[in-house]
């Protein structure tokens, strides 16, 4: 018979002195350079390929600081391993918001997790959140794509990481819409499956699910209406179903219009 090992009931506590706060804070420091360098050392010859990452990499524009790390501008890192050597390169995603705010040297657009400085005047009636393209990156059908939940993807050149432009999958996604940041690849068909959401009012949610094949041709498009307001962020697929988790929420439209709350704080989740 197997014995069940006893578990100590003694509590242990971690104090702030035990944390490596220096390493933690370094995640909120802007990357100062875009580089392309060979890494020191060697890699086994049977390992080849490129590993891409995407995430916030810049947290200020001019004298304006970004208050929340998730609102930082997107930066792609690429590690390419070939013939026993490794090369690292990085580059900021030159999305529309990054380009315009870099030229103006000030924050112009509203963000998800933090408002612009200057109070209500700097945020009132700025209803469209900026697409930072800093949440995900995938390589599909020889296309390198970055994503953010407030807009459509951006396409990058795989070697130089240069930003081409926002990407509509050959017109199958509207330029002024959104394409949520975690699409799936169907293992049986190889199709890319993603979705966008729209809101006619605060009482319902419309969702469009599209499947794109490897020729970037539309395979299918299905639309559904959910009879309450909700936030869809991720989903999963099976052989026969798309599966979404829908949590009803209330939307404070007045606070959002006036800019008195950051975008992330205007939702009240109703958990049943």
Secondary structure by P-SEA (a helix, b strand, c coil): cbbbbbbbcbbbbbccccccccccccccccccccccccccccccccbbbbbbbbcccccccccccccccccccbbbbbbbbcccbbbbbbbccccaaaaaaaaaccccccccccccccccccccccccccccccccccccccbbbbbcccbbbbbbcccccccccccccccccccccccccbbbbcccccbbbbbbbbbccccbbbbbbbbbcccccccbbbbbbccbbbbbccccccccbbbbbbbbbbbaaaaaaacccccccccccccc
